[in-house]
């Protein structure tokens, strides 16, 4: 088995449920919306909080999945004016409704949120995932210094939770972030593209994947996905899709 492809083995569902229940009783799961111990205790999100995280509604851009106001249009302004290197992608939530939750998931150790996020992705984007026929999920990598400081890569945590539900293996070690780039949130579109020049590097000579789905937390202008796609295409990957938790405003 390829050491970089993480397969989630099937376990006895009753045993897994018993273990999960015991862990939850000892360490109460936090609600992704309010961050309090979730109610009911064995749920992924508080019943009263679930409506607070709003899904992206159609009509959506056929390329990046952003909501577009005009149902007669196929693409958002970003994708219509800036060609991308990926095939297409989808995001789950509107950014405003989930931004605080993503910040806690990303910076405050709330890795348990991934179970809820993955369940929502499977429910809302399952058809898209199946249509991709992907051979692997590839989380957007962190620079090694950020990974050490944070202790985990939120994109990888999300990819692993989604892999457990879909059976699509997670592929790590194929591409790395070779340059410690500046935080993207305060940069313009042009600054984002310049910031990501030569940021990613393929780590293996024997890339045998033809179809992949990149996993990340937020899609804004597509600069990160494009930068990764450029290197993956050079390595022979033919079809590249993405899934993110939220989509920002863009350009």
C-alpha positions as CSV (number, residue, x, y, z in Angstrom):
1,X,0.0,0.0,0.0
2,X,1.3,3.4,-0.9
3,X,2.4,5.0,2.5
4,X,1.1,8.4,1.5
5,X,-2.5,7.1,0.9
6,X,-4.3,6.8,4.2
7,X,-7.1,4.3,3.9
8,X,-9.7,4.3,6.7
9,X,-10.4,0.6,7.6
10,X,-14.0,-0.5,8.3
11,X,-14.6,-1.3,11.9
12,X,-17.5,-2.9,13.8
13,X,-20.1,0.0,13.9
14,X,-21.4,-1.1,17.3
15,X,-17.9,-1.0,18.8
16,X,-17.1,2.3,17.2
17,X,-20.4,3.8,18.5
18,X,-19.6,2.6,22.0
19,X,-16.1,4.0,22.0
20,X,-17.3,7.3,20.6
21,X,-20.0,7.5,23.3
22,X,-17.5,6.9,26.0
23,X,-15.1,9.5,24.7
24,X,-17.9,12.0,24.3
25,X,-19.0,11.5,27.9
26,X,-15.5,12.1,29.2
27,X,-14.7,14.9,26.8
28,X,-17.9,16.7,25.7
29,X,-18.0,17.6,22.0
30,X,-18.2,21.3,21.3
31,X,-20.9,22.7,19.1
32,X,-19.4,24.2,15.8
33,X,-21.9,27.2,16.1
34,X,-21.9,28.2,19.7
35,X,-18.8,26.3,21.0
36,X,-20.6,25.2,24.1
37,X,-20.9,21.4,24.9
38,X,-23.3,20.2,22.3
39,X,-26.9,19.4,23.1
40,X,-28.0,16.7,22.8
41,X,-24.7,15.3,24.0
42,X,-24.3,12.7,21.3
43,X,-25.0,15.1,18.4
44,X,-22.5,17.0,16.2
45,X,-24.2,20.4,16.6
46,X,-26.8,21.8,19.0
47,X,-30.3,21.4,17.6
48,X,-31.1,25.1,18.0
49,X,-27.7,26.1,16.4
50,X,-27.9,24.1,13.2
51,X,-29.9,26.7,11.3
52,X,-27.2,29.3,12.1
53,X,-24.7,27.9,9.6
54,X,-26.3,28.6,6.2
55,X,-25.6,26.6,3.0
56,X,-24.7,28.3,-0.3
57,X,-27.9,28.5,-2.3
58,X,-28.4,28.3,-6.1
59,X,-27.9,29.7,-8.5
60,X,-24.2,28.9,-8.2
61,X,-21.2,29.5,-10.4
62,X,-20.5,26.3,-12.4
63,X,-16.7,26.8,-11.9
64,X,-16.2,27.7,-8.2
65,X,-19.6,27.2,-6.6
66,X,-20.1,30.8,-5.4
67,X,-23.7,32.0,-5.2
68,X,-24.6,34.3,-8.1
69,X,-27.6,36.6,-8.1
70,X,-28.5,36.1,-11.8
71,X,-29.9,32.7,-12.7
72,X,-29.2,33.4,-16.4
73,X,-25.4,33.5,-15.8
74,X,-23.3,30.4,-15.6
75,X,-20.2,31.9,-14.0
76,X,-19.5,34.5,-11.2
77,X,-17.6,37.6,-12.1
78,X,-14.3,36.2,-10.8
79,X,-14.4,33.1,-12.9
80,X,-15.8,34.9,-16.0
81,X,-12.8,37.3,-16.0
82,X,-10.0,35.1,-14.5
83,X,-9.5,31.7,-16.0
84,X,-8.6,29.0,-13.5
85,X,-6.4,26.0,-13.6
86,X,-8.7,23.6,-11.8
87,X,-11.8,21.9,-13.4
88,X,-14.4,23.0,-10.9
89,X,-15.2,23.0,-7.2
90,X,-17.9,23.5,-4.5
91,X,-18.1,25.2,-1.1
92,X,-20.5,24.3,1.6
93,X,-21.4,27.4,3.8
94,X,-21.7,31.1,3.2
95,X,-18.6,32.6,4.8
96,X,-20.4,35.1,7.1
97,X,-22.4,32.3,8.8
98,X,-19.4,30.1,9.5
99,X,-16.3,32.4,9.8
100,X,-16.1,32.2,13.6
101,X,-16.5,28.4,13.5
102,X,-13.7,28.0,11.0
103,X,-11.4,30.3,13.0
104,X,-11.9,28.0,16.1
105,X,-11.4,24.9,13.9
106,X,-8.3,26.4,12.4
107,X,-6.6,28.1,15.3
108,X,-8.1,26.9,18.6
109,X,-7.9,23.2,18.4
110,X,-11.5,22.4,17.7
111,X,-10.8,19.4,15.5
112,X,-14.0,17.7,16.5
113,X,-15.9,20.2,14.3
114,X,-14.6,18.1,11.3
115,X,-17.1,15.4,12.0
116,X,-20.0,17.8,11.6
117,X,-18.4,19.5,8.6
118,X,-17.8,16.2,6.8
119,X,-21.3,15.0,7.5
120,X,-22.7,18.2,5.9
121,X,-20.4,17.9,2.9
122,X,-21.5,14.3,2.3
123,X,-25.2,15.3,2.6
124,X,-25.0,18.5,0.5
125,X,-22.2,17.8,-1.9
126,X,-22.4,14.0,-2.2
127,X,-23.6,14.1,-5.8
128,X,-20.7,16.4,-6.8
129,X,-18.2,14.1,-5.1
130,X,-19.5,11.0,-6.8
131,X,-19.4,12.8,-10.2
132,X,-15.7,13.6,-9.8
133,X,-14.8,9.9,-9.5
134,X,-11.7,11.1,-7.5
135,X,-8.9,8.7,-6.7
136,X,-7.7,10.8,-3.7
137,X,-8.4,13.8,-1.5
138,X,-5.5,16.2,-1.2
139,X,-5.5,18.6,1.7
140,X,-3.9,22.0,1.1
141,X,-0.6,21.7,3.0
142,X,0.7,24.0,5.6
143,X,4.3,25.2,5.7
144,X,6.2,23.1,8.2
145,X,6.8,26.0,10.6
146,X,3.0,26.7,10.8
147,X,2.2,23.1,11.2
148,X,4.6,22.8,14.1
149,X,3.2,25.9,15.7
150,X,-0.5,25.0,15.2
151,X,0.0,21.2,15.9
152,X,-2.2,20.1,13.0
153,X,-3.4,21.0,9.5
154,X,-7.1,21.8,9.6
155,X,-7.5,20.9,5.9
156,X,-6.0,17.4,6.6
157,X,-8.3,16.9,9.6
158,X,-11.3,17.7,7.4
159,X,-10.0,15.5,4.5
160,X,-9.6,12.6,6.9
161,X,-13.1,13.0,8.3
162,X,-14.5,13.1,4.8
163,X,-12.5,10.1,3.7
164,X,-14.0,8.1,6.5
165,X,-17.4,8.8,5.1
166,X,-16.7,8.5,1.4
167,X,-14.0,5.9,1.2
168,X,-11.8,8.1,-0.9
169,X,-8.2,7.9,0.5
170,X,-6.4,11.0,1.7
171,X,-3.1,11.6,-0.1
172,X,-0.4,13.5,1.9
173,X,3.2,13.8,1.0
174,X,2.5,14.4,-2.7
175,X,2.8,18.2,-2.6
176,X,4.2,20.5,0.0
177,X,4.2,24.2,0.8
178,X,7.8,25.0,0.2
179,X,7.5,28.7,0.9
180,X,6.1,30.3,4.1
181,X,3.7,32.6,2.5
182,X,2.1,35.7,4.1
183,X,-1.5,35.2,5.5
184,X,-3.9,35.5,2.6
185,X,-6.9,37.2,4.4
186,X,-5.6,40.8,4.1
187,X,-4.2,40.5,0.5
188,X,-5.7,41.7,-2.7
189,X,-6.2,39.3,-5.6
190,X,-2.9,40.4,-7.3
191,X,-1.0,40.2,-4.0
192,X,-2.4,36.7,-3.4
193,X,-1.2,35.5,-6.8
194,X,2.3,37.0,-6.3
195,X,2.4,35.6,-2.7
196,X,1.8,32.1,-4.0
197,X,4.5,32.0,-6.7
198,X,6.6,28.9,-6.3
199,X,4.8,28.3,-2.9
200,X,4.1,24.6,-3.7
201,X,6.4,21.8,-4.8
202,X,5.7,18.2,-5.9
203,X,7.5,15.8,-3.5
204,X,7.4,12.6,-5.6
205,X,8.5,11.6,-9.0
206,X,5.9,8.8,-9.5
207,X,2.6,10.7,-9.3
208,X,0.0,8.1,-10.5
209,X,-3.1,10.0,-9.7
210,X,-5.4,11.1,-12.5
211,X,-8.3,12.7,-10.7
212,X,-8.1,14.4,-7.3
213,X,-10.2,16.7,-5.0
214,X,-8.3,19.4,-3.2
215,X,-9.6,20.0,0.4
216,X,-9.4,23.4,2.1
217,X,-11.3,25.6,4.6
218,X,-12.0,28.8,2.5
219,X,-12.1,29.6,-1.2
220,X,-11.9,33.3,-2.0
221,X,-10.2,34.1,-5.3
222,X,-8.9,30.6,-6.1
223,X,-5.3,31.6,-5.9
224,X,-4.3,28.8,-3.6
225,X,-6.2,26.1,-5.6
226,X,-4.7,27.5,-8.8
227,X,-1.1,27.5,-7.4
228,X,-1.5,23.8,-6.4
229,X,-3.2,22.9,-9.6
230,X,-0.3,24.3,-11.7
231,X,2.1,21.9,-10.0
232,X,-0.2,19.0,-10.0
233,X,-0.9,19.3,-13.7
234,X,2.8,19.4,-14.4
235,X,3.1,16.1,-12.5
236,X,0.4,14.5,-14.7
237,X,-2.8,14.9,-12.8
238,X,-5.5,15.3,-15.4
239,X,-8.6,16.4,-13.5
240,X,-8.6,18.7,-10.5
241,X,-11.6,19.5,-8.3
242,X,-11.9,21.2,-4.9
243,X,-14.2,21.3,-1.9
244,X,-14.0,24.0,0.8
245,X,-16.1,24.7,3.9
246,X,-16.9,28.3,2.8
247,X,-16.5,30.7,0.0
248,X,-15.5,34.3,0.5
249,X,-16.4,37.4,-1.5
250,X,-13.6,37.1,-4.0
251,X,-12.3,40.0,-6.1
